[in-house]
Amino acid sequence: MPFLKLNTNATLDTEQKSKMLSELSQLLSKETGKPERYVMICLTEDNAMLFAGSEAPLAYLECKSIGLSSNQAKNLSVSICKLLNARLSISQDRIYIEFSNCPADFWGWNGSTFG
């Protein structure tokens, strides 16, 4: 049920995309304590984006999960920012992450919900 959507103006080749998806999936599973089989990652790259009046590399992420705590959000922010800086050379002060704790009754899967 953890979902992470990454939007960036960085351009990634096929190998970079595949590696980024895998690394983010493993990171999200580890940090939330949820099995990776429930983790979904969406990567949209090469977007026209502007932040602080600049088109320098940037990222906006949405991270949603059932039972996401504020402590997990803080840890995820550190881990995600480090990863994006290392892999895509995006400065950590050019990354926004929106975290959402979704009630189990409002997360559908397999024809039902988790609640």
DOZAVEX-413695 format. One record per residue: residue number from 1; residue in three letters; x, y, z of N, C-alpha, C in turn. Coordinates in Angstrom, 2 decimals. Example, Ala and Ser with C-alpha at 12.3 -4.5 7.8 and 13.67 -1.06 7.14 Angstrom:
 num residu     n.X     n.Y     n.Z    ca.X    ca.Y    ca.Z     c.X     c.Y     c.Z
   1    ALA   13.19   -5.69    7.80   12.30   -4.50    7.80   13.20   -3.30    7.80
   2    SER   12.85   -2.25    7.08   13.67   -1.06    7.14   12.90    0.03    7.87
This chain:
 num residu     n.X     n.Y     n.Z    ca.X    ca.Y    ca.Z     c.X     c.Y     c.Z
   1    MET    0.79   -1.20    0.00    0.00    0.00    0.00    0.83    1.27    0.00
   2    PRO    2.11    1.23    0.39    2.89    2.47    0.24    3.02    2.84   -1.23
   3    PHE    2.81    4.12   -1.51    2.91    4.63   -2.88    3.81    5.85   -2.87
   4    LEU    4.73    5.89   -3.82    5.63    7.03   -3.96    5.64    7.46   -5.42
   5    LYS    5.34    8.73   -5.62    5.35    9.31   -6.98    6.45   10.36   -7.04
   6    LEU    7.38   10.17   -7.96    8.49   11.09   -8.15    8.31   11.84   -9.45
   7    ASN    8.26   13.16   -9.37    8.23   14.04  -10.54    9.54   14.83  -10.52
   8    THR   10.25   14.84  -11.64   11.50   15.58  -11.69   11.72   16.15  -13.09
   9    ASN   12.54   17.18  -13.15   12.92   17.72  -14.45   14.23   17.10  -14.95
  10    ALA   14.81   16.21  -14.14   16.00   15.49  -14.56   15.64   14.49  -15.66
  11    THR   16.59   14.22  -16.53   16.40   13.23  -17.59   17.18   11.97  -17.23
  12    LEU   16.51   10.83  -17.26   17.13    9.56  -16.91   17.13    8.63  -18.12
  13    ASP   18.19    7.87  -18.29   18.19    6.86  -19.34   17.47    5.62  -18.80
  14    THR   17.29    4.63  -19.65   16.52    3.43  -19.28   17.10    2.73  -18.07
  15    GLU   18.40    2.61  -18.01   19.05    1.94  -16.89   18.87    2.73  -15.59
  16    GLN   19.01    4.05  -15.67   18.81    4.90  -14.49   17.38    4.80  -13.97
  17    LYS   16.41    4.78  -14.89   15.00    4.67  -14.48   14.76    3.37  -13.72
  18    SER   15.24    2.27  -14.29   15.04    0.97  -13.68   15.68    0.90  -12.30
  19    LYS   16.91    1.41  -12.19   17.62    1.40  -10.91   16.92    2.29   -9.89
  20    MET   16.47    3.46  -10.32   15.78    4.39   -9.42   14.49    3.77   -8.90
  21    LEU   13.70    3.15   -9.77   12.46    2.51   -9.34   12.75    1.43   -8.29
  22    SER   13.75    0.62   -8.54   14.10   -0.46   -7.63   14.59    0.07   -6.29
  23    GLU   15.46    1.06   -6.32   16.00    1.62   -5.08   14.91    2.31   -4.25
  24    LEU   14.03    3.04   -4.91   12.94    3.69   -4.19   11.97    2.66   -3.59
  25    SER   11.69    1.59   -4.32   10.80    0.54   -3.83   11.38   -0.11   -2.58
  26    GLN   12.65   -0.44   -2.62   13.30   -1.06   -1.47   13.35   -0.11   -0.29
  27    LEU   13.67    1.15   -0.55   13.75    2.17    0.49   12.39    2.35    1.18
  28    LEU   11.33    2.47    0.38    9.99    2.68    0.93    9.54    1.48    1.76
  29    SER    9.83    0.28    1.28    9.49   -0.94    2.02   10.22   -0.96    3.37
  30    LYS   11.50   -0.68    3.34   12.30   -0.71    4.56   11.83    0.34    5.57
  31    GLU   11.64    1.57    5.11   11.30    2.68    6.01    9.88    2.57    6.58
  32    THR    8.95    1.98    5.83    7.57    1.84    6.32    7.33    0.51    7.03
  33    GLY    8.24   -0.44    6.84    8.06   -1.76    7.43    7.00   -2.59    6.72
  34    LYS    6.66   -2.19    5.50    5.65   -2.91    4.72    6.35   -3.80    3.68
  35    PRO    5.76   -4.96    3.36    6.37   -5.84    2.36    6.48   -5.13    1.00
  36    GLU    7.59   -5.35    0.31    7.79   -4.70   -0.97    6.72   -5.11   -1.99
  37    ARG    6.09   -6.24   -1.79    5.05   -6.69   -2.73    3.84   -5.74   -2.75
  38    TYR    3.72   -4.87   -1.72    2.64   -3.89   -1.68    3.09   -2.49   -2.12
  39    VAL    4.36   -2.30   -2.36    4.91   -0.98   -2.69    4.73   -0.66   -4.17
  40    MET    4.29    0.56   -4.46    4.15    1.02   -5.84    4.94    2.32   -5.99
  41    ILE    5.72    2.40   -7.08    6.52    3.58   -7.37    6.14    4.08   -8.75
  42    CYS    5.99    5.39   -8.88    5.72    6.02  -10.17    6.81    7.07  -10.40
  43    LEU    7.44    7.00  -11.55    8.52    7.92  -11.88    8.17    8.67  -13.16
  44    THR    8.11    9.98  -13.05    7.89   10.83  -14.21    9.07   11.79  -14.29
  45    GLU    9.83   11.68  -15.38   11.04   12.48  -15.52   10.98   13.38  -16.74
  46    ASP   11.94   14.25  -16.84   12.05   15.19  -17.96   10.83   16.12  -18.05
  47    ASN   10.28   16.49  -16.88    9.14   17.41  -16.82    9.61   18.86  -16.93
  48    ALA    8.77   19.70  -17.48    9.02   21.14  -17.43    8.63   21.59  -16.03
  49    MET    9.62   21.97  -15.21    9.37   22.34  -13.83   10.24   23.53  -13.44
  50    LEU    9.73   24.33  -12.52   10.43   25.52  -12.04   10.29   25.56  -10.53
  51    PHE   11.38   25.86   -9.82   11.34   26.00   -8.38   12.26   27.14   -7.99
  52    ALA   11.75   28.06   -7.18   12.52   29.23   -6.74   13.04   30.02   -7.93
  53    GLY   12.24   30.07   -8.99   12.59   30.84  -10.18   13.67   30.22  -11.04
  54    SER   13.99   28.94  -10.79   15.08   28.28  -11.51   14.64   26.92  -12.05
  55    GLU   15.18   26.58  -13.21   14.94   25.27  -13.80   16.06   24.28  -13.46
  56    ALA   16.92   24.62  -12.51   17.96   23.68  -12.05   17.29   22.39  -11.59
  57    PRO   18.03   21.28  -11.57   17.43   20.00  -11.18   16.63   20.10   -9.88
  58    LEU   15.43   19.51   -9.92   14.52   19.54   -8.78   13.65   18.30   -8.79
  59    ALA   12.96   18.09   -7.68   12.04   16.95   -7.57   10.89   17.29   -6.64
  60    TYR    9.72   16.78   -6.99    8.54   16.84   -6.13    8.04   15.42   -5.99
  61    LEU    7.84   14.98   -4.75    7.39   13.62   -4.51    6.13   13.62   -3.66
  62    GLU    5.28   12.62   -3.90    4.12   12.35   -3.07    4.30   10.96   -2.49
  63    CYS    4.23   10.86   -1.17    4.41    9.58   -0.49    3.18    9.32    0.36
  64    LYS    2.49    8.22    0.07    1.25    7.90    0.78    1.32    6.47    1.30
  65    SER    0.79    6.27    2.49    0.74    4.92    3.05   -0.26    4.87    4.19
  66    ILE   -0.78    3.70    4.42   -1.62    3.46    5.58   -0.71    3.42    6.80
  67    GLY   -1.07    4.16    7.84   -0.33    4.12    9.08    1.02    4.82    9.05
  68    LEU    1.21    5.75    8.13    2.47    6.48    8.04    2.59    7.44    9.22
  69    SER    3.64    7.27   10.00    3.84    8.13   11.17    4.71    9.33   10.82
  70    SER    4.67   10.34   11.69    5.51   11.53   11.46    6.98   11.16   11.56
  71    ASN    7.33   10.21   12.40    8.72    9.77   12.51    9.17    9.07   11.23
  72    GLN    8.30    8.23   10.66    8.62    7.58    9.39    8.78    8.62    8.29
  73    ALA    7.92    9.64    8.28    8.01   10.69    7.26    9.36   11.41    7.35
  74    LYS    9.79   11.71    8.57   11.08   12.37    8.75   12.22   11.49    8.24
  75    ASN   12.19   10.21    8.59   13.23    9.28    8.14   13.21    9.11    6.63
  76    LEU   12.01    9.04    6.05   11.89    8.93    4.60   12.43   10.17    3.91
  77    SER   12.17   11.33    4.48   12.67   12.58    3.89   14.19   12.56    3.81
  78    VAL   14.83   12.14    4.88   16.30   12.05    4.89   16.78   11.06    3.83
  79    SER   16.21    9.86    3.83   16.65    8.80    2.91   16.40    9.14    1.44
  80    ILE   15.22    9.67    1.15   14.88   10.01   -0.23   15.76   11.15   -0.73
  81    CYS   15.94   12.18    0.07   16.78   13.31   -0.34   18.22   12.87   -0.60
  82    LYS   18.75   12.02    0.25   20.11   11.51    0.05   20.21   10.72   -1.25
  83    LEU   19.22    9.88   -1.51   19.22    9.06   -2.72   19.14    9.93   -3.98
  84    LEU   18.23   10.88   -4.00   18.08   11.74   -5.18   19.31   12.61   -5.41
  85    ASN   19.94   13.04   -4.33   21.16   13.81   -4.46   22.28   12.95   -5.03
  86    ALA   22.42   11.73   -4.54   23.49   10.84   -4.99   23.28   10.35   -6.42
  87    ARG   22.05   10.01   -6.77   21.79    9.40   -8.08   21.49   10.41   -9.19
  88    LEU   20.84   11.53   -8.83   20.40   12.48   -9.85   21.04   13.86   -9.69
  89    SER   21.91   14.01   -8.71   22.58   15.29   -8.43   21.58   16.43   -8.18
  90    ILE   20.49   16.10   -7.51   19.51   17.12   -7.14   19.84   17.59   -5.73
  91    SER   20.06   18.87   -5.59   20.36   19.44   -4.28   19.18   19.19   -3.35
  92    GLN   19.47   18.82   -2.11   18.41   18.47   -1.17   17.47   19.63   -0.89
  93    ASP   17.93   20.87   -1.08   17.05   22.02   -0.86   16.19   22.34   -2.09
  94    ARG   16.23   21.45   -3.09   15.37   21.58   -4.27   14.45   20.37   -4.40
  95    ILE   14.15   19.77   -3.25   13.27   18.60   -3.19   12.14   18.88   -2.21
  96    TYR   10.92   18.76   -2.68    9.73   18.81   -1.82    9.13   17.41   -1.77
  97    ILE    8.69   17.01   -0.59    8.02   15.72   -0.43    6.73   15.94    0.35
  98    GLU    5.63   15.51   -0.22    4.32   15.59    0.45    3.99   14.21    1.00
  99    PHE    3.83   14.11    2.32    3.51   12.84    2.97    2.04   12.80    3.35
 100    SER    1.42   11.62    3.18    0.02   11.43    3.55   -0.15   10.09    4.26
 101    ASN   -0.85   10.14    5.38   -1.23    8.93    6.10   -2.67    8.65    5.71
 102    CYS   -2.89    7.64    4.93   -4.22    7.33    4.41   -4.92    6.30    5.30
 103    PRO   -6.17    6.56    5.69   -6.92    5.57    6.46   -7.11    4.28    5.65
 104    ALA   -7.03    3.15    6.33   -7.15    1.85    5.65   -8.47    1.70    4.90
 105    ASP   -9.54    2.33    5.41  -10.84    2.26    4.75  -10.85    2.98    3.40
 106    PHE   -9.88    3.85    3.18   -9.82    4.63    1.95   -8.68    4.22    1.04
 107    TRP   -8.19    3.01    1.21   -7.14    2.48    0.33   -7.64    1.18   -0.25
 108    GLY   -7.96    1.20   -1.56   -8.51    0.03   -2.22   -7.44   -0.88   -2.79
 109    TRP   -7.73   -2.16   -2.82   -6.85   -3.16   -3.41   -7.61   -4.46   -3.57
 110    ASN   -7.41   -5.10   -4.68   -7.95   -6.44   -4.91   -9.48   -6.51   -4.73
 111    GLY  -10.15   -5.47   -5.18  -11.62   -5.46   -5.13  -12.21   -5.10   -3.79
 112    SER  -11.38   -4.64   -2.85  -11.88   -4.24   -1.54  -11.00   -3.12   -1.01
 113    THR  -11.00   -2.93    0.30  -10.10   -1.95    0.93   -9.34   -2.68    2.05
 114    PHE   -8.36   -2.00    2.61   -7.59   -2.59    3.70   -8.28   -2.44    5.04
 115    GLY   -9.39   -1.69    5.09  -10.09   -1.45    6.36  -11.21   -2.40    6.62
